[in-house]
Amino acid sequence: ESDTTSSSDPGDAATAATAATSKSRSDKKKKNFMSKSELETILEGWNAYFFIWATTVLIMDTAIWWIHDWRKRIHSILLKQEEEYKRIKKQVLEKTSQQKQQQQQQQQQRQVQEYEEEDEIVMVEDDLSEYSDFDAPAIPPVVGT
């Protein structure tokens, strides 16, 4: 009877065909696509995967910049110490050069004083010989023995 009923009523046949087609399509969809819970599980996995990678990249980037800034601070400290060393070295060199100049000036003054003292001695001897009343005979040179 169902065969005769479906052939006698064309509207019922079309509805049955449509229902069969939609049922076969939904079966294909179930076969081709995953259920919603499986898809959510996979997406959660992908989200966790990308979150872990993004976090790792962010941490590595932060670490690299921290190391970069740390090395920069060390470099600036070393430059300051080097400048301080050069400044102190310059002060020491200036001080020693001043001391050497003072020593040279003192030595020159001593030499001048010694030279003047020798001249004064000679001058005193000359002065005494000029005013001497006693003329001593010259000592003859000693000739061969």
JOGI-V419699 format. One record per residue. N is the residue number from 0. RES is the residue in three letters. SS is DSSP state (H for helix, E for strand, - for the rest). PHI is phi in radians with two decimals (* if undefined). PSI is psi in radians with two decimals (* if undefined). Layout:
n = [N N]
res = [RES RES]
ss = [SS SS]
phi = [PHI PHI]
psi = [PSI PSI]
//
This chain:
n = [0 1 2 3 4 5 6 7 8 9 10 11 12 13 14 15 16 17 18 19 20 21 22 23 24 25 26 27 28 29 30 31 32 33 34 35 36 37 38 39 40 41 42 43 44 45 46 47 48 49 50 51 52 53 54 55 56 57 58 59 60 61 62 63 64 65 66 67 68 69 70 71 72 73 74 75 76 77 78 79 80 81 82 83 84 85 86 87 88 89 90 91 92 93 94 95 96 97 98 99 100 101 102 103 104 105 106 107 108 109 110 111 112 113 114 115 116 117 118 119 120 121 122 123 124 125 126 127 128 129 130 131 132 133 134 135 136 137 138 139 140 141 142 143 144]
res = [GLU SER ASP THR THR SER SER SER ASP PRO GLY ASP ALA ALA THR ALA ALA THR ALA ALA THR SER LYS SER ARG SER ASP LYS LYS LYS LYS ASN PHE MET SER LYS SER GLU LEU GLU THR ILE LEU GLU GLY TRP ASN ALA TYR PHE PHE ILE TRP ALA THR THR VAL LEU ILE MET ASP THR ALA ILE TRP TRP ILE HIS ASP TRP ARG LYS ARG ILE HIS SER ILE LEU LEU LYS GLN GLU GLU GLU TYR LYS ARG ILE LYS LYS GLN VAL LEU GLU LYS THR SER GLN GLN LYS GLN GLN GLN GLN GLN GLN GLN GLN GLN ARG GLN VAL GLN GLU TYR GLU GLU GLU ASP GLU ILE VAL MET VAL GLU ASP ASP LEU SER GLU TYR SER ASP PHE ASP ALA PRO ALA ILE PRO PRO VAL VAL GLY THR]
ss = [- H H H H H H H - H H H H H H H H H H H H H H H H H H H H H H H - - - H H H H H H H H H H H H H H H H H H H H H H H H H H H H H H H H H H H H H H H H H H H H H H H H H H H H H H H H H H H H H H H H H H H H H H H H H H H H H H H H H H H H H H H H H H H H H H H - - - - - - - - - - - - - - -]
phi = [* -1.18 -1.17 -1.28 -1.24 -1.21 -1.40 -1.41 -1.93 -1.21 -1.19 -1.18 -1.16 -1.17 -1.17 -1.17 -1.15 -1.14 -1.13 -1.16 -1.14 -1.17 -1.17 -1.19 -1.17 -1.17 -1.12 -1.13 -1.09 -1.12 -1.28 -1.40 -1.95 -1.50 -1.25 -1.10 -1.19 -1.15 -1.11 -1.09 -1.10 -1.15 -1.11 -1.09 -1.12 -1.14 -1.06 -1.11 -1.06 -1.20 -1.10 -1.11 -1.13 -1.10 -1.12 -1.08 -1.11 -1.11 -1.12 -1.12 -1.09 -1.09 -1.11 -1.11 -1.16 -1.10 -1.11 -1.05 -1.14 -1.07 -1.13 -1.13 -1.10 -1.07 -1.09 -1.13 -1.11 -1.12 -1.11 -1.10 -1.15 -1.14 -1.10 -1.12 -1.06 -1.12 -1.11 -1.15 -1.05 -1.12 -1.08 -1.13 -1.11 -1.12 -1.11 -1.16 -1.16 -1.12 -1.10 -1.10 -1.11 -1.11 -1.10 -1.12 -1.12 -1.11 -1.12 -1.13 -1.12 -1.10 -1.11 -1.12 -1.10 -1.12 -1.13 -1.14 -1.13 -1.11 -1.11 -1.14 -1.09 -1.08 -1.14 -1.14 -1.09 -1.09 -1.12 -1.18 -1.21 -1.22 -1.67 -1.38 -1.59 -1.65 -1.83 -1.48 -1.21 -1.22 -1.44 -1.24 -1.20 -1.48 -1.88 0.26 -2.01]
psi = [-0.58 -0.57 -0.70 -0.58 -0.73 -0.54 -0.47 -0.53 1.85 -0.50 -0.69 -0.63 -0.71 -0.68 -0.70 -0.68 -0.72 -0.73 -0.70 -0.71 -0.79 -0.59 -0.72 -0.59 -0.75 -0.59 -0.71 -0.72 -0.73 -0.63 -0.70 -0.61 2.70 2.90 2.87 -0.67 -0.66 -0.74 -0.75 -0.68 -0.77 -0.77 -0.67 -0.67 -0.77 -0.71 -0.77 -0.71 -0.90 -0.60 -0.76 -0.78 -0.76 -0.72 -0.75 -0.78 -0.74 -0.76 -0.76 -0.73 -0.77 -0.74 -0.74 -0.78 -0.63 -0.78 -0.72 -0.84 -0.68 -0.81 -0.62 -0.74 -0.75 -0.74 -0.76 -0.67 -0.75 -0.68 -0.73 -0.74 -0.67 -0.73 -0.72 -0.73 -0.80 -0.69 -0.81 -0.71 -0.74 -0.74 -0.75 -0.76 -0.71 -0.74 -0.78 -0.64 -0.66 -0.73 -0.73 -0.72 -0.72 -0.73 -0.74 -0.73 -0.74 -0.72 -0.72 -0.69 -0.71 -0.75 -0.73 -0.75 -0.75 -0.72 -0.74 -0.67 -0.71 -0.73 -0.68 -0.69 -0.82 -0.71 -0.66 -0.76 -0.74 -0.72 -0.72 -0.66 -0.49 -0.63 0.14 2.38 -0.28 2.14 1.92 2.53 2.60 2.46 2.18 2.56 2.59 2.20 2.28 2.42 *]
//
